[in-house]
Amino acid sequence: MAAMVEVWTKRKRLLVVDNLHRLLNDKTEPADEDARLLLERISQTECQLLTLGWPGTDALGTSRERVLRWELEGIADDPGVQKLRAEGVEGEPKTIPLEQVVDKLDGNPKMLEILAVLIRENGGQASVLDERPDWIEDSMKPLYAMWEAIGPELQELLTAICIFRRGRTAERLERFLDRKKVQLGLEALHRWGLAKQVDGNQDWTPDHDLARKMVTKHVSEETLKELHGRAATFWGKEGTKVLGNRMPTRIEKVQPLIEMAFHLAEAGEGNTLVSLLNSSVGDEALAQVLDRLGAWGDRVELWERAVAVVSDPKNEAILRHHLAMAYGQLGDWDRALKEYEASLKIEEKFGDQQGIAASRHQIGIVYQLKGDWDRALKEYEASLRIKEKLGDQQGIAQSRHQIGMV
């Protein structure tokens, strides 16, 4: 019991830090009453020291040159603050390499822990360092210890939460697990600080990031893949309702198949995933339906995961083509160009003339949108020559149209 109390106290401190960050940056009141009271006790000491922004990169973009943007607040009599003051940055934003931040606050271990937690709560970006500092790993120990304290039933629930993507998790869990068990479990997770109510919703929303960190630390990769396989089967049964002759006009209609695709990717089932993407939904393959219906940020995530698990190079070329299209729709022309060129390289290796023509045509479009007219014309003409050899009349017309626009 003593160990459980200790873990609870540490977790409550993490909640205090999270609420502190919200209070300083969003000017909102802490939602948790205990956290608010603890915050009042702590705010007059080390916690009023600073606010933090996201880690970023400088022009070189190397991981060792990641930085944190500091904005000093209130300024307590802290040795780390005094070092920063001595450099003439009092009251002014300052960009400092992460390694220097750690060095300057070396005399204040509690501030180092708070710094580590704030970094983690803002997406865990400190992990991009080539060598992860020990103090960051130490800040996660309360979460790892909590795994043993919460018991096997909540461990099972956290594992299920981990394999589901963000969204209406409670509803999805209730269709995948026993409903009453899910409701009681989510309420218990709230008491541990691992779930909360969002935007007035009465249901508890689990903290996916913390769930993933805890589960991946304690559950084997094989077990997670097996669970993703079970989830894929579950969504497959839901998805059979949209397979057939009806042409979907909204992305929600094919959402079960999208969920199935994500789980197949996580399970490493590349061949099954490709078969699913090629399956007919109305008069189109599912992959074409997804391209037509948009939600491009979601599509980028799906295509990237699919590329990572597919084993057949020819299928990889097709998936990279879809990925490039999604990046293009998001306006990221450099990433789109990179994926089209990767697809082209595979197609050239296997002599896929139709694929080469399609990729060169798309590469031409990207260069045209980037304002490189000469390179765009070169790609269009290369695509046209291949289409003429193949007798692809529709493709010839498309290429000539684009050449005319250049």
N, C-alpha and C positions, 0 to 999 in steps of 0.2 A: 504493500500500500504506500509506503514511504517513497518508493521509486516512482510510483504513478503520480503522487503529489508533486514530486520534483519535476517530472516531465510536464505536468500541467502548468506549473509555475513558469517554466521556460517557454512553453508555447504561448502563455498569456503575455509574456514579455515580447514575443514576436508580434502578437496582435497590437501591443502598445506601439511598437515601432512602426507597424503598418499604418495605424491610426495617426501617428505623429506625421508620417509622410503625407497623408491625405489632408491633415489639418494645415500643414505649412504650405502645401502646394495648391490645394483646392479650396481652402478656407471653409471646410465643412466640419461639422461636429462629429466626433467619433460615435459610431452607432452602438458600440458595446459599452454598457454602463461601467463594468469593471475596468475595461480598458481606459475609459475616460478618467476614472478616479486615479488609476495608476499613472496615467499621463500627467495629471495635475501634480502628482508627487515628484515625477521625474523631470518635468519640463523646466524646472528652475535650476537644473544642474546640467548634465552633459547633453541631454536630448535637444536643447534649444540651440545647439551649436551651429547647425547647418541644414540646408536643404540640398538635395542632390538631383541632378538631371540624368538623362540616359547616357550610358557610355557611348562614345562615338569613335570615329577614325579621323586621322588627319589626311593630308593629301596623299601620303604614301600608302595609307591603308593597311599597314602591317599590324599584326596582332599585338606586338610588343609596344606599339605606340597608341594603343587605345587610351582614351582620356575620360576623365570625369569633370563635369562643369560644376564648380562650387559657387555658391552664393552665401556669404557669411551672414548670419542672422543673430542679433542680440549680443553676441560675443560674451561668453563666460570666461572666467580666468582659467583657461585650459592650456597646458603646454603646447599641444598641437596647434591651437589657434594662435598662440603667441608667435610660433614659427612662421605661420602664414602672414600674420600682421607685420612681422619684420620685413617681409618682402613687399610691403606696400600695397596689399590687396584688400585692406579693410573696407567692407561695404561694397566692394566691386566684384562682379563676376570674374572668375579666374579659371583658366584651363590648365590642368596639371596632370602629368602622366600618372597613371594609377600606381606605379611603383613608388613614386615620390610621395603620394598620398599615404601609402602604407608606412613609409619611413617616417614621415612627419608626425604621424599619430602613434608611433611606436610606444610612446610613454603613457598611452591611455588605452589599455586593452579593451575596455568596455566600448569605447568609441569605435574601435576596429570591428568589434562584433556587430555593432549597430550598422556600420558601413557595409559589412558583408550582407546583412539581412536586407538592407535597402537595395543593394545591387540585385540580390536574388528576387525580391518582390517585384522588381522592375524588369523581370524577364531573364534573370540569371546570366546577364551578358558578361560577367566577369569570367565565365568559363572559356571565353575566347582566348584567354592568355595561354601562351605556349606552355608555361609551367604554372599550374593552379596553386596559388599560395595556400599554405596550410591553414591560415586563419579563416579562409572562406570555407574550406571543408569542415573545420571545427564548428562553424556557425550552423552547419546542417545536422550536427550530432543530436540535438534535441529531437529533430524530426525522425531520425533513424531510430532513436531509443523509443519513441512513441509507438513505433510499429509493434514492438513486443508488448507494450502496455495495453493497447486497444483490444487485443484478443483475436481469435481466429475468425469470428463472424464478421467483424468490421474489416479485418484484413481481406476477406473474400469480397466484401462490398467495395472496398477501395480498389481492388484489382479489377472488378467489373467496371467501375467508374473510369479507370485508367484506359481501358480499351475502347471506350466510347468517345467519340469526338464531342466537342463543345456543342451546346444546344439544349434541347429539352431533355436533359439527362434523366431526370426522375421518371418521366413518362416512358422513356426507352427502357430504363432498368426494370420498370414494373412489367413490361412485356417480355423481358428476358429472364427476370428472377421473380420470386414470390413477392407480391405487392406489399403485404403487411411487413415483411422482413425488410424491404427497401425503405418504407416509410419510417419504421422504428430505427433502422440503421442510419439514415440520413439525420434524424434527430439526434442520435447519439454522436454522430460525427460533428454536429454543431457544438455539442458540449465540449468536444475536444478542439474546437476552433478550426475544423476542417470543412465546414459547410456554413452557409449563411443565406439569408433571404435577400433577394435582389429586386429592386424596383417595385416594392409593395407586393410581390408575389408571395403567396402563403407557403409554397413549397420550398424546401431547403435546396439550395444550389451548392453542390460540392466544389471544392477548390481543385480544379483539374491539374494545375501545375504541381501542387504539393502531392496530390495523389500519384502522379506520374513519377515524381522524384522518389517517393517512398517505395512504390511498387517495383520500379526498375532496380532498386537497391536490393530488394529481398526476394523477388520472384524470378525464376529462371526464364531465359529467353524462350526455351521450348514450351514452357507452360503458357506464356503469353501468346505464342503463335497458335497453340491449341485453342485458347480462348477466342482469338480472332477468327479462327476457323469456325467455331461454333456460332459466333456472331454473324459471320458471312452466311452460314446456312439459314439462320433465323431471318435475316433480311432478304435472302433469296426467296423464301416462302412468301414474304410480303410482296416482293417484286414481281412474282409471276402474274399478279393481277394487272400489271401494266404492259406485259409482253403480249403482243398480238397485233390486231389490225388497227387499233385506235392511235392516231397521231397526237402525241402530247403537245400541248401549247404552253404549259407552264412547267418550270423546273421541279415544282413540288410533286408533280405526277410521277417523276422517275426518281424521287429522293431515295426510296428503298434500294434501288439498284445502285445509286451513288454510294450509299452506306455499305452495301455489299462489296463494291469495288474497293473501297478504302480498306475494309477488313481483309480482303483477299491479298491486297498489297502488303499489309502488316503481317499476314500469315506466310508471306513468301510464295504464294501460289500464283506465280507469273503466268503460267499457261492457262489456268482457269480464268484469270483476270482478262487475258486477251480474248478468250472465248466469250466472256460476258460482254466486253466492249464491242465485239463483232455481232452479238445477238440482235435480232430484229425487233425494233419498237416501231410499230406502224410500217412505213415503207423505208425506214432508215435504220442503219446500224446505231446502236446506243451511243457510240463515240461521236457520230455525226449529230445525233440529237443533242448531246451535251454541248457541242460546239455551237449549235444553232440557238440553244436556249440561254447561253451566256453564263452568268455568275463566274466571271473569269478568275477572280482570286481563288475560288474554290477549285476551279479547273486546273490552275497551275499546281496546286497542292496534289491533286489526284494524279496528274500526268507525271509529276516528278517522282512520286512514290511508285508509279507503275514502271517507269523507266528503270528504277533501281532494282526491280525484282524480275523483269522479263529476261529470258535467256536467249531467245531467238533474235539475232541481229536485225533481221528484216522487220520483225515486229517492233524492235527498238527504234528503227528509223521512222516507222509510222507514228509511234508514240511521241517521238521528239518533234515530229511535224505538228502534231496537235499541241504540244507544249509551246512550240514557237508561236503558233497562232494565238494561244492564250496570252503570252507575253506581249504580242503585238496589239491585242485588244486592250491591254492595260497601258499601252504607250511606252513599254520598255523595249525600244527597238534594238538596243545592243544585245539584250538577252535573246530576243527573238532571232536576230541574225546568227548568234552563236548556235542556237538549236537547229536552225535551218541548215547551217553549214555542217553540223554534226550529222544530221540526217543525210545530207548530200554525200558525205564521205562514205557512209555505209552503203548507200545506193550505188556509188561508183565502184566500190569493192565487189559487189555482186552483179554489176552490169545491169541494174534495174533502170532501163532507159525511160520508162514512164515516170518512175519516181524521180529520176534526175531532172527530167523536164519540169516536173511540178515544183521541185525544190528551187531550181534556178529561177523559175517564174516568181516564186515568193521572195527569193533573195533580191530579185530586181525591184519588187514592190517596196521592200524595206529600204533599199538604197534610194529609191525615188522619194520616199517619205523623209529620208534623212537629207535630201537635197543634193545627192551625188548622182547627177543625171547621166554622166558618162558611164559610170559603173552600172547603173540601172539598165541603160541601153545595151551594154555588153551582155548582161545576164538574160535580158528578154530575147536577144538575137540567138544566144546559145540555146535557150529553151525552144525557140521557134524552129531551129534546124532539126532538133530531135523530133519534134512533133510532126514535121514534114516527112521525115523518114518513116515514122510510125503511121502516117496517114490519119492523124488525129485532127479531124476537121474543126471540131469545136475548140480544141486547144489552140490550133493555128489562129482561129479568129480571135481568141482571147489575147494571144501574144501580140498579134498585129494591132489590136486595139490599144494595148499598153505602149507599144512602140510609137504609135501615133500620138499618144499623150505626152511622150517625152519630147 
